[in-house]
């Protein structure tokens, strides 16, 4: 799979590396911004805590 991706990327090797780094950064940004918080809301039970004195 990675070899096929590498073959379809245009340009010399330094351009391919730059494209892969940008794509990886975009995927990590999307995961941290939307996916992980959404999963956290699904897996974390509601915590309605009240403290009384």
N, C-alpha and C positions, 0 to 999 in steps of 0.2 A: 504494500500500500504506500509506504513512504517513498519507495523507488519510483512508483508511478507518479506521485506528486512531484518529486524532484525532476522527473523528465518533462513534465508539462510546464514547469516554471520557465519563463523567458530569461534570456540574458546570460552573461558570464556568471561564474561561481559567486562572486561577491554580491551581485544583484540578487541571486537566488537566496543567499544567506540573509540579506537584508529583508527580502520579502517574507521569508520564514519567521524571522524575528518579529516583524510587524504583525503577522498573522497570529503568532503565539501570544503576543502582548494583547491583541484584540480579544482573543478567546479567554485569556485569564481575566481581563477587565470585565467581560460579559459575565463570567462565572461569579466573580466577586461582587458585582453590582446587582445582578438579578437572580441568578440561580441559587447561590448559597443562602441568601436571606429567605427566599421562597421555601427552600427545603427546611430551614431552621424553623419557620413558622409552622410547617406541617409536623415536624417531629417533636417540638418543644410543647409540653402541655401548658395550658393557661395557668398562670400563677397569680391568682387573686389573693394576695396576702394582706391581712389587716393586723395592725399591731394595737393592742389595747393595754391601757395601764390600770 
